[in-house]
Amino acid sequence: VSEGSYVTPASRIASVQNINPVKIDFTIPEKYAGKIAVGEEFSFRTEENNRIHKGKIYAIEPKIDPSTRSLQVRALSYNSNELLIPGAFIRIELPLRQQDNAILIPTQAVIPVLKGQKVFLYKDGLAKSFEIKTENRTEDRIQVTEGISPGDTLIITGIMSLKPDMPVNIIVN
């Protein structure tokens, strides 16, 4: 605004931001909606520095957004050192729950089929096909909840050319 300019209620003169605590808005996929709660703590990193910051959820939108199938979450983080700037992008690390004895397998071992997913296991010199049920997934691993057990020998290469009960030679590198 310049001196002598006409100011209306719609004129934006200044923007005021509260930076301690700073509010954090983020969304999570709907499948995790029941796994978070108000009061839960999480950690996050900014793009500027790789330092870990802490936050606490104080509100969760009660409705899933129908266009994105995600849930809006709002949190607070104390910012007494003023390292966090409103509007900056951050990477949220939200611990949904810890599951002991989870079976994680490489995603390349999973074969999508018409009614689910399957893997090939090595049993008695043969390739055996097993349907599995999966849950959580990372970039290169997927959690198996049903279909295989700890100690099973999973075949992860050449799986597209395998057929059930086909003889298999295992080569260990």
Rosetta blueprint (number, residue, H / E / L):
1 V L
2 S L
3 E L
4 G L
5 S L
6 Y L
7 V L
8 T L
9 P L
10 A L
11 S L
12 R L
13 I L
14 A L
15 S L
16 V L
17 Q L
18 N L
19 I L
20 N L
21 P L
22 V E
23 K E
24 I E
25 D E
26 F E
27 T E
28 I E
29 P E
30 E H
31 K H
32 Y H
33 A H
34 G H
35 K H
36 I L
37 A L
38 V L
39 G L
40 E L
41 E E
42 F E
43 S E
44 F E
45 R E
46 T E
47 E L
48 E L
49 N L
50 N L
51 R L
52 I E
53 H E
54 K E
55 G E
56 K E
57 I E
58 Y E
59 A E
60 I E
61 E L
62 P L
63 K L
64 I L
65 D E
66 P L
67 S L
68 T L
69 R L
70 S E
71 L E
72 Q E
73 V E
74 R E
75 A E
76 L E
77 S E
78 Y L
79 N L
80 S L
81 N L
82 E L
83 L L
84 L L
85 I L
86 P L
87 G L
88 A L
89 F L
90 I E
91 R E
92 I E
93 E E
94 L L
95 P L
96 L L
97 R L
98 Q L
99 Q L
100 D L
101 N L
102 A L
103 I E
104 L E
105 I E
106 P E
107 T H
108 Q H
109 A H
110 V L
111 I E
112 P E
113 V E
114 L L
115 K L
116 G E
117 Q E
118 K E
119 V E
120 F E
121 L E
122 Y E
123 K E
124 D L
125 G L
126 L E
127 A E
128 K E
129 S E
130 F E
131 E E
132 I E
133 K E
134 T E
135 E E
136 N E
137 R E
138 T L
139 E L
140 D L
141 R E
142 I E
143 Q E
144 V E
145 T E
146 E E
147 G L
148 I L
149 S L
150 P L
151 G L
152 D L
153 T E
154 L E
155 I L
156 I L
157 T L
158 G L
159 I H
160 M H
161 S H
162 L L
163 K L
164 P L
165 D L
166 M E
167 P E
168 V L
169 N L
170 I L
171 I L
172 V L
173 N L
